[in-house]
Amino acid sequence: MVVIQTAWAGHAVMAYAFLKALGFSGDLGTFTVDLKKGRIKVTEGHKLLSAKDNMFEIQSSRYPFCACVDNTDPADSYPSCAKQDSTSDNSLLSAMRLIPFNEQLNRLILIAKNTKAPKYDITWGSQTKTFTAEQLSRGVNLAAEFPSNPFCAAFGKVDAAIAAKQAYETKQIKEIFRSPEAKSDMEAVAAKTEQEREPLAAAIQQAFVPVTHLLKIEAAP
């Protein structure tokens, strides 16, 4: 998972170009389901915990990028899915539709084999969407189709931890390093501020925990 703090819509293209230039492949994982056998294969970064009646419990350490979170605290800066307007020019969801971000940098693919029904209901977390058997055989990008998904809450926590670290680093460079104390003893000031920054960096790793989620596949009525 890669998180970049940017202005939601205005800097989306910049973030996309930056990540492409860094060479990120965008392959976050693939879930391949055999509906006849009721089995699933998951790629690196994901682990199957249980499988029953085409309901699969998976634990993932690779996150898709989330354009919003389901529930936000009023103090949080990350956008709420309930308040996102895909038609607004100041919406991260709308910005991601202007560039091939999901297609090239945010792919968590579900493939279903041995389908019998024309259509299937895919339930991921609390959301359900219907896809044709043909779509599922080609592969459906869960990250794109389910903006509100089981990773959103964890993603928001990681983003908040990153934002806190970046805010301190901005203060550290623009204010503290330019203070009278820094001019008289930069080494001591740098050492002190690094002690304050270290817990903020550690908080990112603490927030970045594996996510357990349910994926259910049913023939649509």
WOSULJO-V608179 format. One record per residue. N is the residue number from 1. PSI is psi in whole degrees, -180 to 180 (NA if undefined). OMEGA is omega as a letter, one per 30 degrees, with the letter a starting at -180 (* if undefined). BURIAL is 1 if it has 9 or more other C-alpha atoms within 8 Angstrom, else 0. Layout:
BEGIN
[[N:PSI:OMEGA:BURIAL] [N:PSI:OMEGA:BURIAL]]
END
This chain:
BEGIN
[[1:140:l:0] [2:128:l:0] [3:129:l:0] [4:125:l:0] [5:114:l:0] [6:164:l:0] [7:135:a:0] [8:-59:a:1] [9:-44:a:1] [10:-30:a:0] [11:8:a:1] [12:-42:a:1] [13:-39:l:1] [14:-44:l:0] [15:-41:l:1] [16:-48:a:1] [17:-38:a:0] [18:-47:a:0] [19:-38:l:1] [20:-42:a:1] [21:-30:l:0] [22:-10:l:0] [23:21:l:0] [24:133:a:0] [25:-31:a:0] [26:-1:l:0] [27:101:a:0] [28:-20:l:1] [29:161:l:1] [30:132:l:1] [31:116:a:1] [32:115:a:1] [33:133:l:1] [34:102:a:1] [35:-28:l:1] [36:-41:a:0] [37:-12:a:0] [38:34:a:1] [39:159:l:1] [40:141:l:1] [41:133:l:1] [42:148:a:1] [43:180:a:1] [44:139:a:0] [45:-4:a:1] [46:149:a:1] [47:130:l:1] [48:128:l:1] [49:-38:l:0] [50:157:l:0] [51:125:l:1] [52:128:l:0] [53:45:a:0] [54:30:l:1] [55:123:a:1] [56:128:l:1] [57:123:a:1] [58:142:l:1] [59:126:a:1] [60:134:l:1] [61:-2:l:1] [62:120:a:1] [63:144:l:1] [64:158:l:1] [65:134:l:1] [66:128:a:1] [67:-13:l:1] [68:169:l:1] [69:153:a:1] [70:-48:a:1] [71:130:l:0] [72:146:l:1] [73:146:a:0] [74:-26:a:0] [75:-13:a:0] [76:148:l:0] [77:-16:a:0] [78:140:a:1] [79:145:l:1] [80:138:l:1] [81:-36:a:1] [82:-24:a:0] [83:0:a:0] [84:131:l:1] [85:109:a:0] [86:-14:l:0] [87:-8:a:0] [88:146:l:0] [89:3:l:0] [90:35:a:1] [91:135:l:1] [92:-36:l:1] [93:-43:a:1] [94:-37:l:1] [95:-37:a:1] [96:-16:l:1] [97:-15:a:0] [98:-18:a:0] [99:155:a:0] [100:51:a:1] [101:-53:a:1] [102:-41:a:1] [103:-35:a:0] [104:-25:a:1] [105:0:a:1] [106:67:a:1] [107:112:l:1] [108:101:a:1] [109:134:l:1] [110:126:l:1] [111:133:l:1] [112:128:l:1] [113:162:l:1] [114:46:l:0] [115:148:l:1] [116:-36:a:0] [117:155:l:0] [118:-36:a:1] [119:157:l:1] [120:142:l:1] [121:125:l:1] [122:119:l:1] [123:121:l:1] [124:110:a:1] [125:-125:a:1] [126:0:a:0] [127:145:l:1] [128:133:l:0] [129:154:a:0] [130:135:l:1] [131:152:l:1] [132:160:l:1] [133:-36:l:1] [134:-43:l:0] [135:-44:a:1] [136:-33:l:1] [137:-32:l:1] [138:-32:a:0] [139:129:a:1] [140:132:l:1] [141:102:a:1] [142:-36:a:1] [143:-35:a:1] [144:-39:a:1] [145:-23:a:0] [146:77:l:1] [147:-37:l:1] [148:109:a:1] [149:175:a:1] [150:-13:a:1] [151:-12:a:1] [152:-47:a:1] [153:-47:l:1] [154:-40:l:1] [155:-43:l:1] [156:-37:l:1] [157:-41:l:1] [158:-43:l:1] [159:-41:a:1] [160:-39:l:1] [161:-40:l:1] [162:-42:l:1] [163:-40:l:1] [164:-42:l:1] [165:-44:a:1] [166:-37:l:0] [167:-41:l:0] [168:-41:a:1] [169:-36:l:1] [170:-45:l:1] [171:-41:a:1] [172:-47:a:1] [173:-45:a:1] [174:-25:a:0] [175:-59:a:1] [176:-43:a:1] [177:-11:l:1] [178:8:a:1] [179:163:l:0] [180:-36:l:0] [181:-40:a:0] [182:-36:a:1] [183:-31:a:1] [184:-31:a:0] [185:78:a:0] [186:-37:a:1] [187:-44:a:0] [188:-42:l:0] [189:-42:l:1] [190:-42:a:1] [191:-42:a:0] [192:-44:a:0] [193:-32:l:1] [194:-33:l:0] [195:-35:l:0] [196:-29:a:0] [197:-32:a:1] [198:-45:l:0] [199:-31:l:0] [200:-37:l:1] [201:-39:l:1] [202:-32:a:0] [203:-28:l:1] [204:-47:l:1] [205:-36:l:0] [206:-34:a:0] [207:-27:a:1] [208:85:a:1] [209:156:l:0] [210:145:a:0] [211:128:l:1] [212:129:a:1] [213:158:a:1] [214:137:l:1] [215:120:a:1] [216:137:a:1] [217:122:a:1] [218:144:l:0] [219:131:a:1] [220:147:l:1] [221:NA:*:0]]
END
